[in-house]
Amino acid sequence: MKRIALVVLTSALFTGCASVKMEGAETTAKAKQFAPPAAGNAGLYVYRDSFVGRALKKDILVD
């Protein structure tokens, strides 16, 4: 039983390690543009710069 638990734990640790291909400079620059909203509308820009903030997905509801 301990051996199975060790294998499962080790497998779980390795599945958490992944690398993601970064986008190119052109795509990054386009994503960072924030055009002003039309008259009578508002704009909302959400930026999370902390280590944990990038990993956690949050639902943002605007009424």
PDB file of N, CA, C and O in Angstrom:
ATOM      1  N   MET A   1       0.825  -1.192   0.000  1.00  0.00           N
ATOM      2  CA  MET A   1       0.000   0.000   0.000  1.00  0.00           C
ATOM      3  C   MET A   1       0.871   1.260   0.000  1.00  0.00           C
ATOM      4  O   MET A   1       0.568   2.224  -0.702  1.00  0.00           O
ATOM      5  N   LYS A   2       1.949   1.251   0.783  1.00  0.00           N
ATOM      6  CA  LYS A   2       2.834   2.416   0.826  1.00  0.00           C
ATOM      7  C   LYS A   2       3.502   2.629  -0.527  1.00  0.00           C
ATOM      8  O   LYS A   2       3.720   3.764  -0.952  1.00  0.00           O
ATOM      9  N   ARG A   3       3.823   1.531  -1.193  1.00  0.00           N
ATOM     10  CA  ARG A   3       4.480   1.634  -2.498  1.00  0.00           C
ATOM     11  C   ARG A   3       3.534   2.275  -3.523  1.00  0.00           C
ATOM     12  O   ARG A   3       3.949   3.118  -4.318  1.00  0.00           O
ATOM     13  N   ILE A   4       2.271   1.870  -3.493  1.00  0.00           N
ATOM     14  CA  ILE A   4       1.283   2.444  -4.415  1.00  0.00           C
ATOM     15  C   ILE A   4       1.095   3.930  -4.123  1.00  0.00           C
ATOM     16  O   ILE A   4       1.013   4.740  -5.046  1.00  0.00           O
ATOM     17  N   ALA A   5       1.026   4.284  -2.857  1.00  0.00           N
ATOM     18  CA  ALA A   5       0.877   5.690  -2.479  1.00  0.00           C
ATOM     19  C   ALA A   5       2.079   6.501  -2.947  1.00  0.00           C
ATOM     20  O   ALA A   5       1.922   7.631  -3.411  1.00  0.00           O
ATOM     21  N   LEU A   6       3.271   5.936  -2.830  1.00  0.00           N
ATOM     22  CA  LEU A   6       4.482   6.626  -3.277  1.00  0.00           C
ATOM     23  C   LEU A   6       4.467   6.823  -4.789  1.00  0.00           C
ATOM     24  O   LEU A   6       4.835   7.891  -5.276  1.00  0.00           O
ATOM     25  N   VAL A   7       4.049   5.811  -5.529  1.00  0.00           N
ATOM     26  CA  VAL A   7       3.977   5.917  -6.987  1.00  0.00           C
ATOM     27  C   VAL A   7       2.946   6.972  -7.394  1.00  0.00           C
ATOM     28  O   VAL A   7       3.203   7.772  -8.293  1.00  0.00           O
ATOM     29  N   VAL A   8       1.799   6.978  -6.748  1.00  0.00           N
ATOM     30  CA  VAL A   8       0.756   7.957  -7.061  1.00  0.00           C
ATOM     31  C   VAL A   8       1.235   9.371  -6.734  1.00  0.00           C
ATOM     32  O   VAL A   8       1.027  10.290  -7.526  1.00  0.00           O
ATOM     33  N   LEU A   9       1.864   9.551  -5.597  1.00  0.00           N
ATOM     34  CA  LEU A   9       2.373  10.868  -5.208  1.00  0.00           C
ATOM     35  C   LEU A   9       3.447  11.349  -6.173  1.00  0.00           C
ATOM     36  O   LEU A   9       3.438  12.509  -6.584  1.00  0.00           O
ATOM     37  N   THR A  10       4.361  10.478  -6.534  1.00  0.00           N
ATOM     38  CA  THR A  10       5.422  10.842  -7.473  1.00  0.00           C
ATOM     39  C   THR A  10       4.832  11.205  -8.831  1.00  0.00           C
ATOM     40  O   THR A  10       5.261  12.175  -9.454  1.00  0.00           O
ATOM     41  N   SER A  11       3.862  10.441  -9.287  1.00  0.00           N
ATOM     42  CA  SER A  11       3.206  10.737 -10.567  1.00  0.00           C
ATOM     43  C   SER A  11       2.501  12.087 -10.518  1.00  0.00           C
ATOM     44  O   SER A  11       2.557  12.855 -11.479  1.00  0.00           O
ATOM     45  N   ALA A  12       1.846  12.375  -9.414  1.00  0.00           N
ATOM     46  CA  ALA A  12       1.147  13.650  -9.268  1.00  0.00           C
ATOM     47  C   ALA A  12       2.121  14.822  -9.296  1.00  0.00           C
ATOM     48  O   ALA A  12       1.810  15.870  -9.862  1.00  0.00           O
ATOM     49  N   LEU A  13       3.278  14.658  -8.699  1.00  0.00           N
ATOM     50  CA  LEU A  13       4.278  15.728  -8.705  1.00  0.00           C
ATOM     51  C   LEU A  13       4.791  15.998 -10.113  1.00  0.00           C
ATOM     52  O   LEU A  13       5.006  17.152 -10.484  1.00  0.00           O
ATOM     53  N   PHE A  14       4.988  14.951 -10.893  1.00  0.00           N
ATOM     54  CA  PHE A  14       5.500  15.133 -12.249  1.00  0.00           C
ATOM     55  C   PHE A  14       4.447  15.681 -13.203  1.00  0.00           C
ATOM     56  O   PHE A  14       4.800  16.364 -14.165  1.00  0.00           O
ATOM     57  N   THR A  15       3.186  15.409 -12.974  1.00  0.00           N
ATOM     58  CA  THR A  15       2.154  15.937 -13.864  1.00  0.00           C
ATOM     59  C   THR A  15       1.958  17.429 -13.667  1.00  0.00           C
ATOM     60  O   THR A  15       1.427  18.093 -14.557  1.00  0.00           O
ATOM     61  N   GLY A  16       2.367  17.975 -12.541  1.00  0.00           N
ATOM     62  CA  GLY A  16       2.238  19.403 -12.290  1.00  0.00           C
ATOM     63  C   GLY A  16       3.304  20.225 -12.985  1.00  0.00           C
ATOM     64  O   GLY A  16       3.180  21.447 -13.069  1.00  0.00           O
ATOM     65  N   CYS A  17       4.338  19.591 -13.481  1.00  0.00           N
ATOM     66  CA  CYS A  17       5.434  20.294 -14.143  1.00  0.00           C
ATOM     67  C   CYS A  17       5.189  20.292 -15.649  1.00  0.00           C
ATOM     68  O   CYS A  17       5.181  19.235 -16.280  1.00  0.00           O
ATOM     69  N   ALA A  18       4.990  21.463 -16.214  1.00  0.00           N
ATOM     70  CA  ALA A  18       4.765  21.562 -17.650  1.00  0.00           C
ATOM     71  C   ALA A  18       5.304  22.894 -18.137  1.00  0.00           C
ATOM     72  O   ALA A  18       5.322  23.879 -17.398  1.00  0.00           O
ATOM     73  N   SER A  19       5.738  22.914 -19.376  1.00  0.00           N
ATOM     74  CA  SER A  19       6.176  24.169 -19.970  1.00  0.00           C
ATOM     75  C   SER A  19       5.178  24.547 -21.055  1.00  0.00           C
ATOM     76  O   SER A  19       4.612  23.685 -21.729  1.00  0.00           O
ATOM     77  N   VAL A  20       4.976  25.832 -21.208  1.00  0.00           N
ATOM     78  CA  VAL A  20       4.006  26.336 -22.170  1.00  0.00           C
ATOM     79  C   VAL A  20       4.734  27.251 -23.133  1.00  0.00           C
ATOM     80  O   VAL A  20       5.527  28.099 -22.724  1.00  0.00           O
ATOM     81  N   LYS A  21       4.459  27.073 -24.414  1.00  0.00           N
ATOM     82  CA  LYS A  21       5.081  27.916 -25.429  1.00  0.00           C
ATOM     83  C   LYS A  21       4.544  29.338 -25.304  1.00  0.00           C
ATOM     84  O   LYS A  21       3.333  29.547 -25.229  1.00  0.00           O
ATOM     85  N   MET A  22       5.444  30.306 -25.283  1.00  0.00           N
ATOM     86  CA  MET A  22       5.055  31.711 -25.175  1.00  0.00           C
ATOM     87  C   MET A  22       4.651  32.232 -26.554  1.00  0.00           C
ATOM     88  O   MET A  22       5.153  31.765 -27.577  1.00  0.00           O
ATOM     89  N   GLU A  23       3.751  33.194 -26.567  1.00  0.00           N
ATOM     90  CA  GLU A  23       3.325  33.820 -27.813  1.00  0.00           C
ATOM     91  C   GLU A  23       4.417  34.759 -28.313  1.00  0.00           C
ATOM     92  O   GLU A  23       5.318  35.143 -27.569  1.00  0.00           O
ATOM     93  N   GLY A  24       4.318  35.111 -29.559  1.00  0.00           N
ATOM     94  CA  GLY A  24       5.273  36.027 -30.153  1.00  0.00           C
ATOM     95  C   GLY A  24       5.042  37.457 -29.684  1.00  0.00           C
ATOM     96  O   GLY A  24       4.027  37.762 -29.058  1.00  0.00           O
ATOM     97  N   ALA A  25       5.993  38.327 -29.994  1.00  0.00           N
ATOM     98  CA  ALA A  25       5.924  39.725 -29.552  1.00  0.00           C
ATOM     99  C   ALA A  25       4.715  40.444 -30.153  1.00  0.00           C
ATOM    100  O   ALA A  25       4.093  41.274 -29.490  1.00  0.00           O
ATOM    101  N   GLU A  26       4.383  40.128 -31.404  1.00  0.00           N
ATOM    102  CA  GLU A  26       3.257  40.793 -32.067  1.00  0.00           C
ATOM    103  C   GLU A  26       1.929  40.445 -31.388  1.00  0.00           C
ATOM    104  O   GLU A  26       1.097  41.322 -31.157  1.00  0.00           O
ATOM    105  N   THR A  27       1.738  39.181 -31.077  1.00  0.00           N
ATOM    106  CA  THR A  27       0.508  38.745 -30.413  1.00  0.00           C
ATOM    107  C   THR A  27       0.420  39.321 -29.009  1.00  0.00           C
ATOM    108  O   THR A  27      -0.656  39.723 -28.567  1.00  0.00           O
ATOM    109  N   THR A  28       1.543  39.362 -28.307  1.00  0.00           N
ATOM    110  CA  THR A  28       1.570  39.917 -26.956  1.00  0.00           C
ATOM    111  C   THR A  28       1.214  41.401 -26.971  1.00  0.00           C
ATOM    112  O   THR A  28       0.428  41.861 -26.143  1.00  0.00           O
ATOM    113  N   ALA A  29       1.791  42.149 -27.909  1.00  0.00           N
ATOM    114  CA  ALA A  29       1.505  43.582 -28.005  1.00  0.00           C
ATOM    115  C   ALA A  29       0.032  43.825 -28.329  1.00  0.00           C
ATOM    116  O   ALA A  29      -0.580  44.745 -27.787  1.00  0.00           O
ATOM    117  N   LYS A  30      -0.538  43.005 -29.210  1.00  0.00           N
ATOM    118  CA  LYS A  30      -1.945  43.161 -29.572  1.00  0.00           C
ATOM    119  C   LYS A  30      -2.851  42.875 -28.375  1.00  0.00           C
ATOM    120  O   LYS A  30      -3.858  43.556 -28.180  1.00  0.00           O
ATOM    121  N   ALA A  31      -2.500  41.881 -27.584  1.00  0.00           N
ATOM    122  CA  ALA A  31      -3.313  41.529 -26.418  1.00  0.00           C
ATOM    123  C   ALA A  31      -3.257  42.606 -25.341  1.00  0.00           C
ATOM    124  O   ALA A  31      -4.200  42.747 -24.563  1.00  0.00           O
ATOM    125  N   LYS A  32      -2.173  43.363 -25.284  1.00  0.00           N
ATOM    126  CA  LYS A  32      -2.011  44.391 -24.259  1.00  0.00           C
ATOM    127  C   LYS A  32      -2.660  45.721 -24.633  1.00  0.00           C
ATOM    128  O   LYS A  32      -2.709  46.631 -23.805  1.00  0.00           O
ATOM    129  N   GLN A  33      -3.154  45.850 -25.849  1.00  0.00           N
ATOM    130  CA  GLN A  33      -3.815  47.086 -26.253  1.00  0.00           C
ATOM    131  C   GLN A  33      -5.178  47.168 -25.576  1.00  0.00           C
ATOM    132  O   GLN A  33      -5.890  46.171 -25.459  1.00  0.00           O
ATOM    133  N   PHE A  34      -5.522  48.350 -25.140  1.00  0.00           N
ATOM    134  CA  PHE A  34      -6.812  48.566 -24.489  1.00  0.00           C
ATOM    135  C   PHE A  34      -7.422  49.820 -25.091  1.00  0.00           C
ATOM    136  O   PHE A  34      -7.129  50.941 -24.674  1.00  0.00           O
ATOM    137  N   ALA A  35      -8.272  49.605 -26.078  1.00  0.00           N
ATOM    138  CA  ALA A  35      -8.910  50.741 -26.748  1.00  0.00           C
ATOM    139  C   ALA A  35      -9.961  51.357 -25.832  1.00  0.00           C
ATOM    140  O   ALA A  35     -10.650  50.637 -25.109  1.00  0.00           O
ATOM    141  N   PRO A  36     -10.090  52.676 -25.855  1.00  0.00           N
ATOM    142  CA  PRO A  36     -11.110  53.315 -25.017  1.00  0.00           C
ATOM    143  C   PRO A  36     -12.505  52.872 -25.451  1.00  0.00           C
ATOM    144  O   PRO A  36     -12.750  52.685 -26.643  1.00  0.00           O
ATOM    145  N   PRO A  37     -13.416  52.705 -24.504  1.00  0.00           N
ATOM    146  CA  PRO A  37     -14.772  52.269 -24.847  1.00  0.00           C
ATOM    147  C   PRO A  37     -15.551  53.374 -25.561  1.00  0.00           C
ATOM    148  O   PRO A  37     -15.196  54.551 -25.501  1.00  0.00           O
ATOM    149  N   ALA A  38     -16.602  52.966 -26.225  1.00  0.00           N
ATOM    150  CA  ALA A  38     -17.466  53.928 -26.913  1.00  0.00           C
ATOM    151  C   ALA A  38     -18.158  54.819 -25.884  1.00  0.00           C
ATOM    152  O   ALA A  38     -18.231  54.484 -24.701  1.00  0.00           O
ATOM    153  N   ALA A  39     -18.658  55.945 -26.348  1.00  0.00           N
ATOM    154  CA  ALA A  39     -19.352  56.879 -25.453  1.00  0.00           C
ATOM    155  C   ALA A  39     -20.542  56.185 -24.792  1.00  0.00           C
ATOM    156  O   ALA A  39     -21.308  55.481 -25.450  1.00  0.00           O
ATOM    157  N   GLY A  40     -20.684  56.393 -23.492  1.00  0.00           N
ATOM    158  CA  GLY A  40     -21.774  55.785 -22.746  1.00  0.00           C
ATOM    159  C   GLY A  40     -21.459  54.390 -22.223  1.00  0.00           C
ATOM    160  O   GLY A  40     -22.289  53.779 -21.550  1.00  0.00           O
ATOM    161  N   ASN A  41     -20.276  53.886 -22.523  1.00  0.00           N
ATOM    162  CA  ASN A  41     -19.851  52.569 -22.050  1.00  0.00           C
ATOM    163  C   ASN A  41     -18.646  52.708 -21.133  1.00  0.00           C
ATOM    164  O   ASN A  41     -18.006  53.759 -21.087  1.00  0.00           O
ATOM    165  N   ALA A  42     -18.346  51.659 -20.416  1.00  0.00           N
ATOM    166  CA  ALA A  42     -17.188  51.655 -19.522  1.00  0.00           C
ATOM    167  C   ALA A  42     -16.256  50.522 -19.926  1.00  0.00           C
ATOM    168  O   ALA A  42     -16.676  49.549 -20.553  1.00  0.00           O
ATOM    169  N   GLY A  43     -15.001  50.658 -19.564  1.00  0.00           N
ATOM    170  CA  GLY A  43     -14.023  49.612 -19.835  1.00  0.00           C
ATOM    171  C   GLY A  43     -13.511  49.018 -18.536  1.00  0.00           C
ATOM    172  O   GLY A  43     -13.422  49.704 -17.518  1.00  0.00           O
ATOM    173  N   LEU A  44     -13.178  47.754 -18.581  1.00  0.00           N
ATOM    174  CA  LEU A  44     -12.656  47.064 -17.405  1.00  0.00           C
ATOM    175  C   LEU A  44     -11.435  46.268 -17.830  1.00  0.00           C
ATOM    176  O   LEU A  44     -11.506  45.450 -18.747  1.00  0.00           O
ATOM    177  N   TYR A  45     -10.318  46.508 -17.164  1.00  0.00           N
ATOM    178  CA  TYR A  45      -9.071  45.817 -17.474  1.00  0.00           C
ATOM    179  C   TYR A  45      -8.608  45.142 -16.197  1.00  0.00           C
ATOM    180  O   TYR A  45      -8.360  45.818 -15.198  1.00  0.00           O
ATOM    181  N   VAL A  46      -8.489  43.831 -16.210  1.00  0.00           N
ATOM    182  CA  VAL A  46      -8.082  43.064 -15.034  1.00  0.00           C
ATOM    183  C   VAL A  46      -6.677  42.545 -15.273  1.00  0.00           C
ATOM    184  O   VAL A  46      -6.406  41.887 -16.277  1.00  0.00           O
ATOM    185  N   TYR A  47      -5.777  42.854 -14.327  1.00  0.00           N
ATOM    186  CA  TYR A  47      -4.381  42.432 -14.443  1.00  0.00           C
ATOM    187  C   TYR A  47      -3.953  41.838 -13.115  1.00  0.00           C
ATOM    188  O   TYR A  47      -3.984  42.513 -12.086  1.00  0.00           O
ATOM    189  N   ARG A  48      -3.556  40.583 -13.138  1.00  0.00           N
ATOM    190  CA  ARG A  48      -3.092  39.910 -11.922  1.00  0.00           C
ATOM    191  C   ARG A  48      -1.618  39.594 -12.110  1.00  0.00           C
ATOM    192  O   ARG A  48      -1.257  38.784 -12.964  1.00  0.00           O
ATOM    193  N   ASP A  49      -0.770  40.228 -11.319  1.00  0.00           N
ATOM    194  CA  ASP A  49       0.666  40.065 -11.516  1.00  0.00           C
ATOM    195  C   ASP A  49       1.350  39.189 -10.472  1.00  0.00           C
ATOM    196  O   ASP A  49       2.562  38.988 -10.555  1.00  0.00           O
ATOM    197  N   SER A  50       0.629  38.671  -9.511  1.00  0.00           N
ATOM    198  CA  SER A  50       1.276  37.826  -8.509  1.00  0.00           C
ATOM    199  C   SER A  50       1.404  36.405  -9.037  1.00  0.00           C
ATOM    200  O   SER A  50       0.706  36.018  -9.974  1.00  0.00           O
ATOM    201  N   PHE A  51       2.296  35.634  -8.436  1.00  0.00           N
ATOM    202  CA  PHE A  51       2.543  34.259  -8.873  1.00  0.00           C
ATOM    203  C   PHE A  51       1.270  33.431  -8.780  1.00  0.00           C
ATOM    204  O   PHE A  51       0.920  32.717  -9.719  1.00  0.00           O
ATOM    205  N   VAL A  52       0.587  33.524  -7.664  1.00  0.00           N
ATOM    206  CA  VAL A  52      -0.632  32.747  -7.470  1.00  0.00           C
ATOM    207  C   VAL A  52      -1.765  33.310  -8.321  1.00  0.00           C
ATOM    208  O   VAL A  52      -2.613  32.559  -8.802  1.00  0.00           O
ATOM    209  N   GLY A  53      -1.784  34.612  -8.507  1.00  0.00           N
ATOM    210  CA  GLY A  53      -2.846  35.239  -9.284  1.00  0.00           C
ATOM    211  C   GLY A  53      -2.897  34.765 -10.717  1.00  0.00           C
ATOM    212  O   GLY A  53      -3.975  34.694 -11.308  1.00  0.00           O
ATOM    213  N   ARG A  54      -1.758  34.441 -11.283  1.00  0.00           N
ATOM    214  CA  ARG A  54      -1.737  33.946 -12.654  1.00  0.00           C
ATOM    215  C   ARG A  54      -2.291  32.534 -12.750  1.00  0.00           C
ATOM    216  O   ARG A  54      -2.887  32.166 -13.763  1.00  0.00           O
ATOM    217  N   ALA A  55      -2.103  31.759 -11.729  1.00  0.00           N
ATOM    218  CA  ALA A  55      -2.520  30.359 -11.771  1.00  0.00           C
ATOM    219  C   ALA A  55      -4.003  30.185 -11.490  1.00  0.00           C
ATOM    220  O   ALA A  55      -4.618  29.243 -11.991  1.00  0.00           O
ATOM    221  N   LEU A  56      -4.581  31.064 -10.706  1.00  0.00           N
ATOM    222  CA  LEU A  56      -5.979  30.910 -10.315  1.00  0.00           C
ATOM    223  C   LEU A  56      -6.888  31.640 -11.288  1.00  0.00           C
ATOM    224  O   LEU A  56      -6.697  32.824 -11.568  1.00  0.00           O
ATOM    225  N   LYS A  57      -7.858  30.936 -11.788  1.00  0.00           N
ATOM    226  CA  LYS A  57      -8.841  31.539 -12.688  1.00  0.00           C
ATOM    227  C   LYS A  57     -10.011  32.040 -11.854  1.00  0.00           C
ATOM    228  O   LYS A  57     -10.544  31.309 -11.019  1.00  0.00           O
ATOM    229  N   LYS A  58     -10.402  33.261 -12.076  1.00  0.00           N
ATOM    230  CA  LYS A  58     -11.505  33.868 -11.329  1.00  0.00           C
ATOM    231  C   LYS A  58     -12.594  34.296 -12.299  1.00  0.00           C
ATOM    232  O   LYS A  58     -12.314  34.802 -13.387  1.00  0.00           O
ATOM    233  N   ASP A  59     -13.831  34.088 -11.892  1.00  0.00           N
ATOM    234  CA  ASP A  59     -14.965  34.589 -12.655  1.00  0.00           C
ATOM    235  C   ASP A  59     -15.219  36.031 -12.243  1.00  0.00           C
ATOM    236  O   ASP A  59     -15.281  36.341 -11.054  1.00  0.00           O
ATOM    237  N   ILE A  60     -15.363  36.899 -13.213  1.00  0.00           N
ATOM    238  CA  ILE A  60     -15.650  38.304 -12.943  1.00  0.00           C
ATOM    239  C   ILE A  60     -17.014  38.605 -13.545  1.00  0.00           C
ATOM    240  O   ILE A  60     -17.205  38.508 -14.757  1.00  0.00           O
ATOM    241  N   LEU A  61     -17.948  38.968 -12.696  1.00  0.00           N
ATOM    242  CA  LEU A  61     -19.301  39.278 -13.130  1.00  0.00           C
ATOM    243  C   LEU A  61     -19.553  40.765 -12.954  1.00  0.00           C
ATOM    244  O   LEU A  61     -19.302  41.319 -11.884  1.00  0.00           O
ATOM    245  N   VAL A  62     -20.044  41.404 -13.988  1.00  0.00           N
ATOM    246  CA  VAL A  62     -20.345  42.828 -13.941  1.00  0.00           C
ATOM    247  C   VAL A  62     -21.830  42.981 -14.213  1.00  0.00           C
ATOM    248  O   VAL A  62     -22.349  42.484 -15.212  1.00  0.00           O
ATOM    249  N   ASP A  63     -22.506  43.678 -13.307  1.00  0.00           N
ATOM    250  CA  ASP A  63     -23.948  43.869 -13.459  1.00  0.00           C
ATOM    251  C   ASP A  63     -24.222  45.292 -13.895  1.00  0.00           C
ATOM    252  O   ASP A  63     -25.380  45.668 -14.083  1.00  0.00           O
TER     253      ASP A  63
END
